[in-house]
Amino acid sequence: MAAPKKGRGSSGGQGRPGRALALILIAMVALTGGMFLSGNTAPRLGIDLAGGTSITLKAQSQPGKPGAINQTNMDTAVGIIERRVNGLGVSEAEVQTQGRDNIIVNIPKGTNSKQAREQVGTTAQLYFRPVLAVTEGKATPTPTGTASPSAAGSPKPSASPSSKETASGSKATPSASATTQGRAVTGALTKDTSPSPSASGTPQASASPSASVDPAAAELQKKFAALDCSTKASRAKAGANVKPTDTTVACSSEGDAKYVLGPAAVSGTDVDSAKAAIDQQRGMWIVQMDFTGKGSKKFQQITSKLSTQQSPMNQFAIALDGEVVSAPQVNETLSGSAEISGSFTQQSAQDLANVLSYGALPLSFHEDTVTTVTAALGSEQLQAGLIAGAIGLALVVIYLVVYYRGLSLIALLSLTASGILTYTLMALLGPAIGFALNLPAVCGAIVAIGITADSFIVYFERIRDEIREGRTLRPAVERAWPRARRTILVSDFVSFLAAAVLFVVTVGKVQGFAFTLGLTTLLDVVVVFLFTKPVMTLMARTKFFSSGHPWSGLDPRRLGAKPPLRRSRRVNAPIDPKEA
């Protein structure tokens, strides 16, 4: 008796098809419930469907770096800009090269898209420069007194700004008068611009206000006096075409201060990572930085020098695109890590951390064109695509009904299950991984209808072949499954492999097509194994299908079934002893 039980229980695990159906139904309910609970009841739309902004960045030749505009540097810049924009949580921002020296950035409408557009324009190299002088951002120097972030070598701040653990700083340190500020600028622009401590230990400028100024320094002083930081255009031009080894003038990113900055001591490539965090003791937002090995040594050297100077020459400026993003003071020598604190909001701290993490590019760029993309054209194309998909689906349904009759019900139920899983996953993957539905992705979903329908047809034809051999429906369903399963798996593997290769070797919208195709291919395997096969097993137990009803699609006479093979057994009757 044990052998027959083993045979019934080993029929592909389908002795209890209800378990597989319960599993996939639970998954469908869970995904649908998660979609509604999260509030993401619709997939995110890409720029071609939702509209957005398209920015063209043009690479600029840098002084002293002939041949810097090459494919390697352009690819590196694309990767950094993409990480910077994605670091803001923008979904489906496309960054790709066009031609030899252009980068196209497509940013769809949505959360943080405006902020991303602002940061995409800031694509030049990032430098840490010592501050030599600072005044207000107007053409005529006037006293200022705006407090700003500080740098610290330890995440543990003390209560006092002069503590060894925390160095307080100001973006525009107040001075006694405009005349005093003018003298500080003049002293900073002499031949020896680096202030040094005196023998008594008191920091003093190496040049007095009456010291001689060489022609280059005089020209720089003239630029500093005439520099107006009130407009974005003037701020962008302040540090144009300046080498890292040059002394330069710069404006703050807000335009409220202007600086004389020394040669770059640390570059953005020396920053390993940066993140915004909350200081639990002070209850304020801070930015924590970690440097690379070489960057740590450079940062230690510059902070060692700055910590002995008087304000404002104990500040280092974080300059991006020639604009000073932050200018914290240094009160101690810092090395492998640092902390910038001040009057940050959560957004401003995250912005600065994002700039520090992704701000170092091998090239400088300027915005060539900025175009607003409307969703009207994409909506028309989407409507046309959906109409084409509906027509294709209708033709598939008509074919299934005409050719497979009752079996078409199983196919339609399977397509419905596949559609529910696909839609809910697309809606949930939007906030999870930034997936956004674009026109190529819609095409991938439409193509998936044919892949899914092909799996049903393979299985149905295997069943019909078994019936043609003279077997009844229930054995035919189980015997056809192993053969159909191999064919379905091979077919889906080829489709998934093609989608994976396409996703890896392409960029932009084509990746949306590849991702959707790969996702729906995986779902096809899940639906066929956990839904189509169990439902077919249950249907085979009903009288309508098992009796071979003409409308079931499994009528043996219509399929040209052979007569069942029967073995004749000759039974020898026992001989009566009396007759013998």
C-alpha positions as CSV (number, residue, x, y, z in Angstrom):
1,M,0.0,0.0,0.0
2,A,3.0,2.4,0.6
3,A,4.0,2.4,-3.1
4,P,0.7,3.7,-4.5
5,K,0.7,6.5,-1.9
6,K,4.2,7.6,-2.9
7,G,3.1,7.6,-6.5
8,R,0.1,9.8,-5.9
9,G,2.1,12.2,-3.7
10,S,5.0,12.6,-6.2
11,S,3.0,14.0,-9.1
12,G,4.9,17.2,-9.2
13,G,3.7,18.3,-5.9
14,Q,0.3,19.0,-7.3
15,G,-1.6,16.5,-5.2
16,R,-2.6,19.6,-3.3
17,P,-2.9,22.5,-5.8
18,G,-4.7,24.6,-3.2
19,R,-1.4,25.3,-1.4
20,A,0.2,26.9,-4.4
21,L,-3.0,28.9,-5.1
22,A,-3.2,30.1,-1.5
23,L,0.5,31.2,-1.7
24,I,0.1,33.4,-4.7
25,L,-3.3,34.8,-3.6
26,I,-1.7,35.8,-0.3
27,A,1.1,37.5,-2.2
28,M,-1.3,39.4,-4.3
29,V,-3.4,40.5,-1.3
30,A,-0.2,41.6,0.5
31,L,1.1,43.6,-2.4
32,T,-2.2,45.2,-3.1
33,G,-2.6,46.1,0.6
34,G,0.9,47.5,0.8
35,M,0.2,49.6,-2.2
36,F,-2.9,51.2,-0.7
37,L,-1.3,51.6,2.8
38,S,1.7,53.3,1.4
39,G,-0.4,55.7,-0.6
40,N,1.4,54.8,-3.9
41,T,-1.6,53.6,-5.8
42,A,-0.1,54.4,-9.2
43,P,3.4,53.9,-10.7
44,R,5.7,56.9,-10.9
45,L,5.8,58.4,-14.4
46,G,9.0,59.3,-16.3
47,I,9.8,62.6,-17.9
48,D,8.2,61.7,-21.2
49,L,4.9,61.0,-19.4
50,A,4.9,63.4,-16.5
51,G,7.0,66.3,-18.0
52,G,10.0,67.9,-16.4
53,T,13.2,69.7,-17.3
54,S,16.0,68.8,-19.8
55,I,19.4,70.5,-19.2
56,T,22.3,70.4,-21.6
57,L,25.7,70.9,-19.9
58,K,28.6,71.8,-22.1
59,A,32.2,70.9,-20.9
60,Q,34.7,73.8,-20.8
61,S,38.4,73.6,-21.4
62,Q,40.4,74.3,-18.3
63,P,43.6,76.3,-18.1
64,G,46.7,74.1,-18.0
65,K,44.7,70.9,-18.8
66,P,44.8,70.4,-22.6
67,G,42.9,67.4,-23.8
68,A,40.9,67.1,-20.5
69,I,37.7,66.8,-22.4
70,N,37.8,63.1,-23.3
71,Q,35.5,60.1,-23.1
72,T,36.9,58.9,-19.8
73,N,36.4,62.2,-18.0
74,M,32.9,62.6,-19.6
75,D,31.8,59.2,-18.4
76,T,33.2,60.0,-14.9
77,A,31.2,63.2,-14.8
78,V,28.0,61.5,-15.9
79,G,28.4,59.0,-13.0
80,I,29.0,61.7,-10.4
81,I,26.1,63.9,-11.7
82,E,23.8,60.9,-11.7
83,R,24.7,60.0,-8.1
84,R,24.3,63.6,-7.0
85,V,20.8,63.9,-8.5
86,N,19.7,60.4,-7.3
87,G,21.1,61.3,-3.8
88,L,18.3,63.8,-3.6
89,G,15.7,61.1,-4.2
90,V,14.7,62.2,-7.7
91,S,13.2,59.3,-9.6
92,E,14.4,58.4,-13.1
93,A,16.7,61.3,-13.7
94,E,18.5,60.5,-16.9
95,V,22.1,61.5,-17.3
96,Q,24.0,60.7,-20.5
97,T,26.6,62.1,-22.9
98,Q,25.7,63.6,-26.3
99,G,28.5,64.1,-28.7
100,R,32.0,64.9,-27.6
101,D,31.5,67.6,-24.9
102,N,27.8,67.6,-23.9
103,I,25.9,66.0,-21.1
104,I,22.1,65.7,-21.2
105,V,20.3,65.7,-17.8
106,N,16.5,64.9,-17.9
107,I,14.8,65.5,-14.5
108,P,11.1,64.6,-14.3
109,K,8.7,66.6,-12.2
110,G,8.3,65.4,-8.7
111,T,9.8,65.5,-5.2
112,N,13.1,67.5,-5.1
113,S,13.2,68.0,-8.8
114,K,13.6,71.8,-8.4
115,Q,16.5,71.3,-5.9
116,A,18.0,68.8,-8.3
117,R,18.0,71.3,-11.2
118,E,19.9,73.8,-9.0
119,Q,22.5,71.3,-8.1
120,V,22.9,70.0,-11.6
121,G,24.2,73.4,-12.6
122,T,26.9,73.3,-10.0
123,T,29.2,70.8,-11.7
124,A,32.7,72.2,-11.5
125,Q,35.4,70.9,-9.2
126,L,35.2,71.2,-5.4
127,Y,38.1,72.8,-3.5
128,F,38.9,73.7,0.1
129,R,40.7,77.0,0.1
130,P,42.1,79.1,3.0
131,V,40.3,82.4,3.5
132,L,42.6,85.5,3.2
133,A,40.0,88.2,3.5
134,V,36.2,88.6,3.6
135,T,33.7,91.5,3.4
136,E,30.1,91.9,2.5
137,G,29.0,90.8,-0.9
138,K,28.6,94.4,-2.2
139,A,31.2,96.3,-4.3
140,T,32.0,98.6,-1.4
141,P,33.4,96.8,1.7
142,T,31.2,97.3,4.7
143,P,31.2,95.7,8.2
144,T,29.3,92.4,8.5
145,G,28.4,90.0,11.3
146,T,26.7,86.9,10.0
147,A,27.2,83.7,12.0
148,S,27.7,80.5,10.1
149,P,28.9,76.9,10.3
150,S,31.9,75.6,12.2
151,A,34.2,72.7,11.7
152,A,35.1,70.1,14.3
153,G,37.4,67.2,14.5
154,S,35.2,65.3,16.9
155,P,31.4,64.6,16.8
156,K,31.3,65.6,20.5
157,P,30.9,69.3,20.8
158,S,31.6,71.3,23.9
159,A,29.5,74.2,25.3
160,S,32.2,76.7,24.5
161,P,33.0,77.8,21.0
162,S,36.7,78.0,21.9
163,S,36.8,74.4,23.1
164,K,39.6,72.2,21.7
165,E,36.9,69.8,20.5
166,T,34.9,72.3,18.6
167,A,36.0,75.2,16.4
168,S,33.4,77.9,15.9
169,G,33.4,79.9,12.7
170,S,31.7,82.8,10.9
171,K,31.1,83.2,7.2
172,A,31.6,87.0,7.4
173,T,33.5,87.9,10.5
174,P,32.7,91.4,11.8
175,S,35.4,94.0,11.8
176,A,35.8,97.4,13.5
177,S,35.2,99.4,10.4
178,A,35.2,99.5,6.6
179,T,38.7,101.0,6.8
180,T,40.0,98.1,8.9
181,Q,38.5,95.7,6.4
182,G,40.2,97.5,3.5
183,R,43.6,97.2,5.3
184,A,43.0,93.4,5.8
185,V,42.4,93.0,2.1
186,T,45.5,94.9,1.2
187,G,47.6,92.8,3.6
188,A,46.2,89.6,2.2
189,L,47.1,90.5,-1.3
190,T,50.8,91.3,-0.8
191,K,53.5,89.0,-2.1
192,D,53.6,87.0,1.1
193,T,49.9,86.3,1.8
194,S,50.2,83.6,4.5
195,P,50.0,85.1,8.0
196,S,52.4,83.4,10.5
197,P,52.6,83.4,14.3
198,S,55.1,85.8,15.9
199,A,57.8,84.7,18.3
200,S,55.5,85.5,21.2
201,G,52.9,83.2,19.7
202,T,50.5,85.9,18.7
203,P,49.3,85.5,15.1
204,Q,50.3,88.4,12.9
205,A,50.0,89.2,9.2
206,S,53.3,89.0,7.4
207,A,52.6,92.1,5.5
208,S,51.5,95.5,6.9
209,P,49.0,97.7,5.2
210,S,51.8,99.7,3.9
211,A,53.6,96.7,2.3
212,S,54.2,96.8,-1.4
213,V,51.8,95.0,-3.7
214,D,53.0,93.4,-6.9
215,P,51.0,94.0,-10.1
216,A,49.2,90.6,-10.0
217,A,48.1,91.3,-6.4
218,A,47.0,94.8,-7.3
219,E,44.9,93.4,-10.1
220,L,43.4,90.9,-7.8
221,Q,42.7,93.6,-5.2
222,K,41.0,95.7,-7.9
223,K,38.8,92.7,-8.9
224,F,37.9,92.1,-5.2
225,A,36.9,95.8,-4.8
226,A,34.8,95.7,-7.9
227,L,33.2,92.3,-7.2
228,D,29.5,92.4,-6.9
229,C,27.8,89.3,-5.5
230,S,24.3,90.5,-5.7
231,T,23.4,88.4,-8.8
232,K,23.9,84.8,-9.7
233,A,25.6,85.7,-13.0
234,S,28.2,87.9,-11.3
235,R,28.8,85.2,-8.7
236,A,29.4,82.5,-11.4
237,K,31.9,84.7,-13.2
238,A,34.0,85.5,-10.1
239,G,36.1,82.4,-10.2
240,A,35.9,81.6,-13.9
241,N,39.0,79.9,-15.5
242,V,41.0,80.0,-12.2
243,K,43.6,77.4,-11.6
244,P,43.6,75.5,-8.3
245,T,47.1,77.0,-7.5
246,D,45.9,80.6,-8.0
247,T,44.8,83.0,-5.4
248,T,41.3,84.1,-6.4
249,V,38.2,86.1,-5.4
250,A,34.8,84.4,-4.8
251,C,31.3,85.1,-3.6
252,S,29.3,83.1,-1.1
253,S,26.5,81.0,-2.7
254,E,23.9,83.3,-1.1
255,G,25.7,86.4,-2.3
256,D,26.0,87.9,1.3
257,A,29.8,87.8,1.4
258,K,32.8,87.9,-0.9
259,Y,36.2,86.4,-0.2
260,V,39.8,86.5,-1.2
261,L,40.9,82.8,-1.2
262,G,44.3,81.2,-1.3
263,P,45.5,78.3,-3.4
264,A,43.4,75.1,-3.0
265,A,44.7,73.0,-0.2
266,V,42.3,70.0,-0.5
267,S,40.2,69.0,-3.5
268,G,36.8,67.3,-3.6
269,T,38.4,64.1,-4.7
270,D,40.0,63.9,-1.2
271,V,36.6,63.6,0.5
272,D,35.6,60.0,1.0
273,S,32.1,60.6,2.3
274,A,29.8,63.2,3.9
275,K,26.4,62.9,5.6
276,A,23.9,65.1,7.4
277,A,23.2,64.1,11.0
278,I,21.6,65.5,14.2
279,D,23.8,66.4,17.1
280,Q,21.9,64.8,19.9
281,Q,23.5,67.0,22.6
282,R,22.9,70.3,20.9
283,G,19.8,69.3,19.0
284,M,21.1,70.8,15.7
285,W,21.9,69.6,12.2
286,I,25.5,69.0,11.4
287,V,27.5,67.7,8.4
288,Q,30.1,64.9,9.1
289,M,33.0,64.4,6.6
290,D,35.5,61.6,6.2
291,F,38.6,62.0,4.1
292,T,40.7,59.6,2.1
293,G,44.2,58.7,3.3
294,K,45.9,61.4,1.2
295,G,43.0,63.8,1.8
296,S,43.4,63.4,5.6
297,K,47.1,64.4,5.5
298,K,46.3,67.4,3.3
299,F,43.5,68.5,5.6
300,Q,45.6,68.0,8.7
301,Q,48.3,70.3,7.2
302,I,45.9,73.1,6.3
303,T,44.0,73.0,9.5
304,S,47.2,73.0,11.5
305,K,48.2,76.2,9.8
306,L,44.7,77.8,10.0
307,S,44.2,77.0,13.7
308,T,47.0,79.4,14.6
309,Q,45.7,82.4,12.7
310,Q,43.3,85.2,13.6
311,S,39.9,85.6,12.0
312,P,39.1,85.6,9.2
313,M,42.4,83.8,8.2
314,N,41.6,80.8,10.3
315,Q,38.7,79.9,8.0
316,F,38.7,77.5,5.1
317,A,36.2,78.0,2.3
318,I,34.4,75.1,0.6
319,A,34.2,76.4,-2.9
320,L,32.1,74.7,-5.6
321,D,31.9,76.3,-9.1
322,G,33.9,79.2,-7.7
323,E,31.2,80.0,-5.1
324,V,31.8,79.5,-1.4
325,V,29.2,77.0,-0.1
326,S,30.5,77.2,3.5
327,A,33.4,78.9,5.3
328,P,33.9,77.4,8.8
329,Q,36.6,78.5,11.2
330,V,39.2,76.1,12.5
331,N,40.4,76.3,16.1
332,E,42.3,73.0,16.2
333,T,44.2,70.6,13.9
334,L,41.8,68.2,12.2
335,S,42.7,65.0,10.3
336,G,40.7,62.0,9.1
337,S,37.2,63.4,9.9
338,A,35.6,66.7,10.5
339,E,32.2,68.1,11.5
340,I,30.6,71.2,10.2
341,S,28.0,72.7,12.4
342,G,26.0,75.9,12.6
343,S,22.6,77.3,11.8
344,F,21.7,74.4,9.4
345,T,18.3,73.2,8.6
346,Q,17.8,69.6,7.6
347,Q,17.6,70.5,4.0
348,S,20.7,72.8,4.0
349,A,22.7,70.2,5.9
350,Q,21.7,67.5,3.3
351,D,22.5,69.9,0.5
352,L,26.0,70.5,1.8
353,A,26.6,66.8,2.4
354,N,25.5,66.0,-1.1
355,V,27.8,68.6,-2.5
356,L,30.7,67.3,-0.5
357,S,30.0,63.7,-1.5
358,Y,29.4,64.1,-5.2
359,G,30.8,67.6,-6.0
360,A,34.3,66.7,-7.4
361,L,34.2,66.4,-11.2
362,P,37.1,66.0,-13.6
363,L,35.7,68.8,-15.8
364,S,33.8,72.1,-15.4
365,F,30.5,72.7,-17.2
366,H,28.1,75.5,-17.9
367,E,24.4,75.2,-18.7
368,D,24.1,75.5,-22.5
369,T,20.3,75.1,-22.7
370,V,17.5,74.4,-20.2
371,T,14.2,73.2,-21.7
372,T,10.9,72.5,-20.0
373,V,9.4,69.3,-21.3
374,T,5.6,69.0,-21.2
375,A,3.7,65.7,-20.8
376,A,1.3,66.4,-23.6
377,L,3.3,64.6,-26.3
378,G,4.1,61.7,-24.0
379,S,0.5,61.4,-23.0
380,E,-0.6,61.2,-26.6
381,Q,2.0,58.5,-27.3
382,L,1.0,56.7,-24.1
383,Q,-2.6,56.8,-25.2
384,A,-1.7,55.4,-28.6
385,G,0.4,52.7,-27.0
386,L,-2.4,51.7,-24.6
387,I,-4.8,51.5,-27.5
388,A,-2.3,49.3,-29.4
389,G,-1.9,47.2,-26.3
390,A,-5.6,46.8,-25.9
391,I,-6.1,45.8,-29.5
392,G,-3.3,43.3,-29.2
393,L,-4.8,41.9,-25.9
394,A,-8.2,41.7,-27.6
395,L,-6.8,39.7,-30.5
396,V,-5.1,37.3,-28.1
397,V,-8.3,36.8,-26.2
398,I,-10.3,36.2,-29.4
399,Y,-7.7,33.7,-30.5
400,L,-7.8,31.9,-27.2
401,V,-11.6,31.7,-27.1
402,V,-11.9,30.5,-30.7
403,Y,-9.1,28.0,-30.6
404,Y,-9.0,26.8,-27.0
405,R,-12.6,27.6,-25.9
406,G,-12.9,26.6,-22.3
407,L,-9.2,26.7,-21.7
408,S,-9.3,30.4,-22.5
409,L,-10.9,30.9,-19.1
410,I,-7.7,29.6,-17.4
411,A,-5.5,31.8,-19.6
412,L,-7.6,34.9,-18.9
413,L,-7.4,34.3,-15.1
414,S,-3.7,33.8,-15.4
415,L,-3.3,37.0,-17.4
416,T,-5.3,38.9,-14.7
417,A,-3.1,37.5,-11.9
418,S,0.0,38.5,-13.9
419,G,-1.5,42.0,-14.5
420,I,-2.2,42.5,-10.8
421,L,1.3,41.5,-9.7
422,T,2.9,43.7,-12.4
423,Y,0.9,46.8,-11.5
424,T,1.3,46.5,-7.7
425,L,5.1,45.9,-8.1
426,M,5.5,48.9,-10.4
427,A,3.7,51.1,-7.9
428,L,5.7,49.9,-5.0
429,L,9.1,50.0,-6.8
430,G,8.7,53.7,-7.5
431,P,9.4,54.9,-3.9
432,A,11.5,51.8,-3.2
433,I,14.2,52.0,-5.9
434,G,13.1,55.1,-7.9
435,F,11.5,53.1,-10.8
436,A,9.5,55.3,-13.1
437,L,7.2,54.2,-15.9
438,N,8.1,55.6,-19.2
439,L,7.0,54.8,-22.8
440,P,9.6,52.1,-23.4
441,A,8.6,50.5,-20.1
442,V,5.0,50.5,-21.3
443,C,6.2,48.8,-24.5
444,G,8.0,46.2,-22.3
445,A,4.8,45.5,-20.4
446,I,2.9,45.0,-23.7
447,V,5.5,42.7,-25.1
448,A,5.2,40.7,-21.8
449,I,1.5,39.9,-22.7
450,G,2.8,37.8,-25.6
451,I,5.4,36.0,-23.5
452,T,2.8,35.1,-20.8
453,A,0.3,33.9,-23.4
454,D,3.0,31.8,-25.1
455,S,3.6,29.9,-21.8
456,F,-0.1,29.0,-21.6
457,I,-0.2,27.9,-25.2
458,V,2.9,25.6,-24.6
459,Y,1.2,23.9,-21.7
460,F,-2.2,23.6,-23.3
461,E,-0.7,22.0,-26.4
462,R,1.2,19.5,-24.3
463,I,-2.1,18.5,-22.7
464,R,-3.8,18.1,-26.0
465,D,-1.0,16.0,-27.3
466,E,-1.4,13.6,-24.4
467,I,-5.2,13.4,-25.1
468,R,-4.4,12.7,-28.7
469,E,-2.4,9.7,-27.5
470,G,-5.6,8.3,-25.9
471,R,-5.1,9.4,-22.3
472,T,-7.8,10.9,-20.1
473,L,-7.6,14.4,-18.9
474,R,-6.3,14.0,-15.4
475,P,-3.3,11.9,-16.3
476,A,-2.7,14.1,-19.4
477,V,-2.5,17.2,-17.2
478,E,0.2,15.6,-15.0
479,R,2.2,14.0,-17.8
480,A,2.2,17.1,-19.9
481,W,3.5,19.4,-17.1
482,P,7.2,18.2,-17.0
483,R,7.6,18.6,-20.8
484,A,5.8,22.0,-20.8
485,R,7.8,23.2,-17.7
486,R,11.1,22.6,-19.4
487,T,10.1,24.5,-22.5
488,I,8.6,27.4,-20.5
489,L,11.7,27.7,-18.3
490,V,14.1,27.7,-21.3
491,S,12.0,30.3,-23.2
492,D,11.7,32.6,-20.1
493,F,15.4,32.2,-19.4
494,V,16.3,33.4,-22.9
495,S,13.9,36.4,-22.5
496,F,15.3,37.3,-19.1
497,L,18.9,37.0,-20.3
498,A,18.2,39.3,-23.2
499,A,16.5,41.8,-20.8
500,A,19.5,41.7,-18.4
501,V,22.1,42.2,-21.2
502,L,20.0,45.1,-22.6
503,F,19.7,46.7,-19.1
504,V,23.5,46.5,-18.6
505,V,24.7,47.7,-22.0
506,T,22.2,50.6,-22.5
507,V,21.4,53.8,-20.8
508,G,18.3,56.0,-20.3
509,K,14.9,55.0,-21.4
510,V,15.9,51.7,-23.0
511,Q,16.8,50.5,-19.5
512,G,13.1,51.1,-18.6
513,F,12.1,48.7,-21.4
514,A,14.7,46.1,-20.3
515,F,13.7,46.3,-16.6
516,T,10.0,45.9,-17.3
517,L,10.7,43.0,-19.7
518,G,12.8,41.2,-17.1
519,L,10.3,41.8,-14.3
520,T,7.4,40.5,-16.3
521,T,9.4,37.5,-17.4
522,L,10.1,36.5,-13.8
523,L,6.4,37.1,-13.0
524,D,5.5,34.8,-15.9
525,V,7.4,31.9,-14.2
526,V,5.7,32.6,-10.9
527,V,2.2,32.8,-12.4
528,V,2.6,29.6,-14.5
529,F,4.0,27.6,-11.6
530,L,1.8,28.9,-8.8
531,F,-1.4,29.8,-10.6
532,T,-1.9,28.3,-14.1
533,K,-0.8,24.7,-13.2
534,P,-2.8,24.5,-10.0
535,V,-5.9,25.9,-11.6
536,M,-5.6,23.5,-14.5
537,T,-5.3,20.6,-12.0
538,L,-8.5,21.7,-10.3
539,M,-10.3,22.2,-13.6
540,A,-9.4,18.7,-14.7
541,R,-11.4,17.4,-11.8
542,T,-14.6,19.0,-13.0
543,K,-17.1,17.2,-15.2
544,F,-17.1,19.9,-17.9
545,F,-13.4,19.4,-18.7
546,S,-12.9,15.8,-17.7
547,S,-15.7,14.6,-19.9
548,G,-14.3,16.3,-22.9
549,H,-17.2,18.7,-23.5
550,P,-17.1,20.2,-27.0
551,W,-16.7,23.7,-25.5
552,S,-13.9,22.7,-23.1
553,G,-11.3,22.7,-25.8
554,L,-10.3,19.2,-24.8
555,D,-12.8,17.2,-26.8
556,P,-11.0,13.9,-27.8
557,R,-13.0,13.6,-31.1
558,R,-12.1,17.1,-32.2
559,L,-8.5,16.5,-31.3
560,G,-8.4,13.3,-33.3
561,A,-7.6,11.1,-30.3
562,K,-6.5,7.6,-30.8
563,P,-8.5,4.7,-29.2
564,P,-7.2,4.0,-25.7
565,L,-4.7,1.3,-25.6
566,R,-6.0,-1.7,-23.6
567,R,-4.1,-4.8,-22.7
568,S,-6.0,-8.1,-22.9
569,R,-5.3,-10.6,-20.1
570,R,-6.1,-14.3,-20.6
571,V,-7.4,-15.8,-17.4
572,N,-7.1,-19.6,-17.0
573,A,-10.0,-21.0,-15.0
574,P,-9.1,-23.6,-12.3
575,I,-9.9,-27.2,-13.2
576,D,-12.5,-29.0,-11.2
577,P,-11.0,-32.2,-9.7
578,K,-14.2,-34.0,-10.3
579,E,-14.1,-33.2,-14.0
580,A,-10.6,-34.4,-14.1
